[in-house]
């Protein structure tokens, strides 16, 4: 393990607590265990999470950030609040995660002259969305990323996949030497362990993701209609976080209506993902969102489940077509239906793909590897 010489002060700046718990908690705890003092600055939505972070020894600060607001006045207030908070903590390194914290921290570190890291956890709706509001704001976001480049402050920009890294470098949003790829959040293969599929004539297809339209659940429902009209037997389980603080959220009433129609089985938010994966036969993510590396796909591969996913950056990183799953063009319902049909009808192929997925995770996507690579970057910025 990397141990720091003297106790440096680290601050993680992130938009919301549940996202931090899901993707970043293990890295923050490893930083703490290496001898650092660790602060979390974020939008706190759940007091139970705040209590559990504090019990670990992480210092929590509430930051009022509206993740979907484009109101300049409100965003300026968020920036000023963050500046004052960071100045009072006086950290040695700041790690900002997701677009708004990235931009705010990039600008603030100009003034405070503190080494920092930005994590690009996929390009998100801002870079991939088709709505007019996102298209209008995109040039401003790009300009702000460019504005935060400085030669006299050490920084690293961490990408979850190489295609996002190339895009940022090629469009001048960052420089090649400062851009690093660390593949997703990783999972612990001992927790996400292989469980043999239950033999069944009605395979369970699992869709588990943040409930945004861009994650492709609507396309999955359409593909399922076609498959059922061909007489194929299967069921679709849907689990995930309903995230109303973002545009493109699927309304819970829509999910409940699909449940009543028998299109899906709506499970709500599920904490025990290994259990959910153990009872599934196939995992699907027909996303057209700007992904980093979707965690559910790493978890699925670790549990030896065959995957159907969109052929886009991030999904391509973990799913190798024909090896541990099938990649289909995003928004192509016909191709999605065909890929699902192939796996529904072939339990043997699913089994082989599952085994190969597990090997990919053990080699490239273990949590330990991600933690080790992240702590190495921290040491580099401190030196």
Residue pairs with C-beta under 8 A, 6 or more apart in sequence:
1 30
1 33
1 34
1 375
2 34
2 372
2 375
2 376
2 378
2 379
3 34
3 35
4 34
4 35
4 36
4 378
4 379
4 382
6 35
7 35
7 36
7 37
8 36
8 37
8 92
8 93
8 382
9 36
9 37
9 39
9 89
9 90
9 91
9 92
9 93
10 31
10 36
10 37
10 38
10 39
10 91
10 92
10 93
10 94
10 95
10 378
11 38
11 39
11 40
11 41
11 86
11 89
11 91
11 93
11 94
11 95
12 20
12 24
12 28
12 38
12 39
12 40
12 41
12 42
12 95
12 96
12 97
13 41
13 42
13 63
13 82
13 86
13 94
13 95
13 96
13 97
13 101
13 104
13 105
14 20
14 24
14 40
14 41
14 42
14 96
14 97
14 98
14 101
15 42
15 43
15 65
15 67
15 97
15 98
15 100
15 101
16 42
16 43
16 45
16 67
16 245
17 42
17 43
17 44
17 45
17 46
17 49
17 50
17 53
18 45
18 46
18 49
18 241
19 98
20 28
20 40
20 42
20 97
21 49
21 53
22 185
22 295
23 121
23 185
23 295
24 97
24 185
25 53
26 185
26 188
26 367
26 371
27 185
27 370
27 371
27 374
28 38
28 40
28 58
29 56
29 58
30 371
30 374
30 375
31 38
31 374
31 375
31 378
32 38
32 56
32 57
32 58
34 375
36 378
37 59
38 57
38 58
38 59
39 58
39 59
39 60
39 61
39 89
39 91
40 53
40 58
40 59
40 60
40 61
41 61
41 63
41 82
41 85
41 86
42 60
42 61
42 62
42 63
42 65
43 62
43 63
43 64
43 65
43 67
44 50
44 60
44 62
50 60
53 60
54 60
61 85
61 89
63 78
63 81
63 82
63 85
64 78
64 81
65 78
65 100
65 101
66 74
66 78
66 245
67 100
67 245
67 246
68 245
68 246
68 247
69 75
70 133
70 137
75 100
78 100
78 104
79 104
79 107
79 108
82 104
82 105
82 108
83 108
83 111
83 112
86 94
86 105
86 108
86 112
86 114
87 112
91 114
92 114
92 115
92 382
93 114
93 115
93 116
93 117
93 378
93 381
93 382
94 105
94 109
94 114
94 115
94 116
94 117
95 116
95 117
95 119
95 378
96 102
96 104
96 105
96 106
96 116
96 117
96 118
96 119
97 118
97 119
97 121
98 119
98 121
98 124
99 124
99 126
99 141
102 118
102 119
102 120
102 145
103 141
103 144
103 145
103 148
105 116
105 118
106 116
106 118
106 144
106 145
106 147
106 148
107 144
107 147
107 148
109 115
109 116
109 148
109 153
109 155
110 148
110 150
110 153
113 152
113 153
114 153
115 153
115 154
115 155
115 381
115 382
116 153
116 155
116 381
117 155
117 156
117 157
117 158
117 377
117 378
117 381
118 155
118 156
118 157
118 158
119 157
119 158
119 160
120 157
120 158
120 159
120 160
120 164
120 168
120 292
121 160
121 292
122 160
122 161
122 164
122 289
122 290
122 291
122 292
122 313
122 314
123 164
123 167
123 290
124 289
124 290
125 131
125 134
125 212
125 214
125 246
125 247
125 248
125 289
125 290
126 134
126 137
126 138
126 141
126 290
127 138
127 141
127 290
128 214
128 288
128 289
128 290
129 135
129 214
129 247
129 248
131 247
131 248
133 247
134 247
142 171
142 173
145 168
145 173
145 174
146 172
146 173
149 174
149 175
154 381
155 178
155 381
156 178
156 179
156 180
156 377
156 380
156 381
157 168
157 174
157 178
157 179
157 180
158 180
158 181
158 182
158 374
158 377
159 165
159 168
159 179
159 180
159 181
159 182
159 292
160 181
160 182
160 183
160 184
160 291
160 292
160 293
160 314
160 317
161 181
161 183
161 291
161 292
161 293
161 313
161 314
161 316
161 317
162 181
162 317
163 313
163 314
163 316
164 290
164 292
164 313
164 314
165 179
165 180
165 181
167 173
168 174
168 179
169 175
169 176
169 179
180 373
180 377
182 370
182 373
182 374
183 293
183 317
183 318
183 364
183 365
183 370
184 292
184 293
184 294
184 295
184 298
184 317
184 318
184 365
184 370
185 293
185 295
185 298
185 367
185 370
186 298
186 365
186 366
186 367
186 368
186 369
186 370
186 371
187 295
187 298
187 299
187 302
187 361
187 365
187 366
187 367
188 366
188 367
188 368
189 302
189 358
189 361
189 362
189 366
191 274
192 273
192 274
192 277
192 299
192 302
192 303
192 361
193 274
193 302
193 303
194 302
194 303
194 304
194 354
194 358
195 274
195 277
195 278
195 303
195 304
196 304
197 281
197 305
197 347
197 350
197 351
197 354
198 279
198 281
199 347
200 281
201 233
202 233
202 234
202 235
203 234
203 235
203 281
203 282
203 343
203 344
203 347
204 234
204 235
204 236
204 237
204 279
204 280
204 281
204 282
205 220
205 224
205 234
205 235
205 236
205 237
205 280
205 281
205 282
205 283
205 284
205 340
205 344
206 236
206 237
206 239
206 276
206 277
206 280
206 282
206 283
206 284
206 300
206 305
207 217
207 220
207 236
207 237
207 238
207 239
207 240
207 264
207 283
207 284
207 285
208 238
208 239
208 240
208 270
208 273
208 276
208 283
208 296
209 215
209 217
209 240
209 285
209 287
209 294
209 296
210 240
210 241
210 243
211 217
211 238
211 240
211 241
211 242
211 243
211 249
211 250
211 255
212 243
212 246
212 248
212 249
212 250
212 289
213 248
213 249
213 250
214 248
214 287
214 288
214 289
215 285
215 286
215 287
215 289
216 285
216 286
216 287
216 288
216 310
216 330
216 331
217 238
217 250
217 286
219 286
219 331
219 333
219 336
220 236
220 284
220 286
220 336
221 236
221 258
221 263
221 264
222 333
223 286
223 333
223 336
223 337
223 340
224 234
224 236
224 263
224 337
224 340
225 263
226 333
226 334
226 337
227 234
227 337
227 340
227 341
227 344
230 341
232 341
232 344
232 345
234 340
234 344
235 265
236 263
236 264
236 265
237 264
237 265
237 267
237 276
237 280
238 255
238 258
238 264
238 265
238 266
238 267
239 267
239 268
239 269
239 270
239 276
240 269
240 270
241 269
242 249
242 250
242 252
242 255
242 269
243 249
255 264
255 266
256 266
258 264
258 266
259 265
259 266
267 276
270 276
273 296
273 299
274 299
274 303
277 283
277 299
277 300
277 303
277 305
278 303
280 305
281 305
281 306
281 343
281 347
281 350
282 305
282 306
282 307
282 308
282 340
282 343
282 344
282 350
283 296
283 297
283 300
283 305
283 306
283 307
283 308
284 307
284 308
284 309
284 336
284 340
285 294
285 296
285 297
285 307
285 308
285 309
285 310
285 315
286 308
286 309
286 310
286 328
286 330
286 331
286 336
287 294
287 309
287 310
287 312
287 315
287 330
288 310
288 312
288 330
288 331
290 313
290 314
291 312
291 313
291 314
291 315
292 314
293 314
293 315
293 317
293 318
293 365
294 309
294 314
294 315
294 318
297 307
297 309
297 315
297 318
297 319
298 318
298 361
298 365
300 307
300 357
301 307
301 318
301 319
301 324
301 325
301 354
301 357
301 358
301 360
301 361
301 365
302 357
302 358
302 361
302 365
303 354
303 358
304 351
304 354
304 355
304 357
304 358
305 350
305 354
305 357
306 324
306 325
306 326
306 343
306 349
306 350
306 353
306 354
306 357
307 318
307 319
307 324
307 325
307 326
307 353
307 357
308 325
308 326
308 328
308 336
308 339
308 340
308 343
309 315
309 319
309 325
309 326
309 327
309 328
310 327
310 328
310 329
310 330
311 321
311 327
311 328
311 329
311 330
312 330
315 327
316 327
318 360
318 361
318 365
319 325
319 326
319 327
320 356
320 360
321 327
323 353
323 356
323 357
323 360
324 353
324 354
324 356
324 357
324 360
325 353
325 357
326 339
326 342
326 343
328 335
328 336
328 338
328 339
329 335
342 349
343 349
343 350
343 353
